[in-house]
Amino acid sequence: MLTHKTGIDYAKTLDELDPLAKYKSEFHIPKDKDGNDLIYFCGNSLGLQPKTTKTYINQELNDWANLGVEGHTEAKNPWLPYHEFLTESTARLVGAKPIEVVTMNSLTANLHFMMASFYKPTAKRYKILIESDAFPSDKYAVESQLRHHGYDDKDGLILWSPRVNEDCLNYNDLEHILNTQGHEIALILIGGVNYYTGQFFDLKRITTLGHKAGCKVGFDCAHGAGNVNLDLHNSGADFAVWCTYKYLNAGPGSLSGCFVHERHANNKNLNRFTGWWSHNKTTRFNMRDEFDVLPGAEGWQLSNPPILSMAAIKASLDLFDSIGMETLIKKSKQLTSYFEFLLKQLGEDTIKIITPSNPNERGCQLSIQVLNADKNLHDKLTKSGVISDWREPDVIRCAPVPLYNSYLDVYHMVDKLQTILKH
Ligand SMILES: *Cc1c(COP(=O)(O)O)cnc(C)c1O
C-alpha cells in the first residue's frame, strides 16, 4: 500500500498534483436540494453524464429531423455504419483487436447470444461454472440456458465459492473443481470484476485453466470495462460482454459491448442466432440473399442499432480516448489506495474491507463491511450527501471513479462515515 497522510490539506495537495483533476468539470455532478455537489461514489452502478453527451445526441436528433431516412447515408455520422465509429475505441478500451468487438443489444441479452454459440452441452459435458456471488442476472441467464437445453438447473450449476471466513475466491479451489469435475463442465462464466467484492480476476489464468480442462470460457466484464486493464485478446477468452452505463458513462440502460476472440472470427459453422445486421454488408439490402455471415464479432449483431444510445457511447469513448486507460488506471490505483488508507484509520474493529488489498486484484471499488451495521447507516450516509450502494446484509460498495472523483471527495466521504459511526 502507498503511504498517505490523514489531513484535509494532503487531499487538496493530491488534487492539485492530479493531471486528471480537470475532468471532473467535464461531468454533470448530481446536487442536493441546496445545490451542493453530492459525493458520487456510484459510478460502478450508473456512471455520470459527460457534458458533451448532449451535443453528440443532438447531432443525431438534428440529422434525423432534417434528413429523415436519408440520415442512414447522409447524416454527419451516417447511421448505417454508425456502430463502426465505436469499434477502434472499444478495442483499445478492453485490449482487443477491432475484429473482436462490437456494440449491440443489452448486456444480459448478449450473454444469451454468446451462450447460443459457446454453450454447446453434450450428455457428458453440460455443466456451467460460475462464481457463487455472481451477479443475479448472470445466474438467472445461466440457469435458464441449462433448462432450455433440458438440464436441471441445480444439478447443472457448479459454484466457485470462497472459503469459510473468506470473501474472495481462491484459484487453487478453481483448479480443484476443474481437476475433479472439469470433464463435466461445458462453460465457465465469470464476472471479470466481481460486482460484490470488487475482486478483479486473472482472466488469462482462468481461461488457461478452463481450456486445459476442455471448457469454453467467457467473462462478464460489466464491472471491468473502463475500470481495469482487461487485455481481452491476450486472455484468450472465447467471449466477453459488458455494459456501457457503469464505468463507461453512456447513460441508463445503454447498449452492451461484446468480444468474440479472433480465433472464432471466421468460423461460419458456429451455431448462432442471426438477423440482417449479422449479414454481409454489401448484400444486406438486396433483401433476398442466402444468409452470409459477417466475419468477427459483427457477425453476432441482429438489428440495426439505436443511434441515440450509440451517440452517448461515442461521447464517452472519445473522453476515454483522450486520456487512455493506462493514465486512468494510474490515478485509479492512487485514489483507491488513499481511500483504503483513510478507511483503515477507522479501525479494524469497526470496518472490514472485503475487496482484495492487492491493487492488481481490484479496480477502483472498495466493498466495505461495517461491523454491526444495518441499512440505517447507509441511509445516514446518503442523507449526509454521499451516494453509495448498499448490499444486504452489511456491505457498502463505494467506487471512487478516477474520471470525476477527487481526493477531496474521498476525504469527505470517510470523514462523514466517521462522524456517523461515532453517533
Ligand atoms: C450490471 C450488471 C448486469 C446488468 O444486466 P443488464 O442486462 O444490463 O440489465 C448484469 N451482469 C453484471 C455482472 C452486471 O454487473
Ligand as a Chemical Component Dictionary entry (heavy atoms), coordinates in Angstrom:
data_LIG
# 
_chem_comp.id                   LIG 
_chem_comp.type                 NON-POLYMER 
_chem_comp.pdbx_formal_charge   0 
_chem_comp.three_letter_code    LIG 
# 
loop_
_chem_comp_atom.comp_id 
_chem_comp_atom.atom_id 
_chem_comp_atom.alt_atom_id 
_chem_comp_atom.type_symbol 
_chem_comp_atom.charge 
_chem_comp_atom.model_Cartn_x 
_chem_comp_atom.model_Cartn_y 
_chem_comp_atom.model_Cartn_z 
_chem_comp_atom.pdbx_ordinal 
LIG C1 C1 C 0 -24.785 -4.503 -14.209 1  
LIG C2 C2 C 0 -24.689 -5.937 -14.491 2  
LIG C3 C3 C 0 -25.720 -6.611 -15.169 3  
LIG C4 C4 C 0 -26.980 -5.912 -15.614 4  
LIG O1 O1 O 0 -27.504 -6.503 -16.755 5  
LIG P1 P1 P 0 -28.416 -5.702 -17.809 6  
LIG O2 O2 O 0 -28.733 -6.721 -18.813 7  
LIG O3 O3 O 0 -27.574 -4.563 -18.332 8  
LIG O4 O4 O 0 -29.594 -5.170 -17.069 9  
LIG C5 C5 C 0 -25.540 -7.960 -15.440 10 
LIG N1 N1 N 0 -24.425 -8.614 -15.043 11 
LIG C6 C6 C 0 -23.427 -7.995 -14.377 12 
LIG C7 C7 C 0 -22.206 -8.760 -13.960 13 
LIG C8 C8 C 0 -23.534 -6.648 -14.063 14 
LIG O5 O5 O 0 -22.557 -6.046 -13.380 15 
# 
loop_
_chem_comp_bond.comp_id 
_chem_comp_bond.atom_id_1 
_chem_comp_bond.atom_id_2 
_chem_comp_bond.value_order 
_chem_comp_bond.pdbx_ordinal 
LIG C1 C2 SING 1  
LIG C2 C3 SING 2  
LIG C2 C8 DOUB 3  
LIG C3 C4 SING 4  
LIG C3 C5 DOUB 5  
LIG C4 O1 SING 6  
LIG O1 P1 SING 7  
LIG P1 O2 DOUB 8  
LIG P1 O3 SING 9  
LIG P1 O4 SING 10 
LIG C5 N1 SING 11 
LIG N1 C6 DOUB 12 
LIG C6 C7 SING 13 
LIG C6 C8 SING 14 
LIG C8 O5 SING 15 
# 
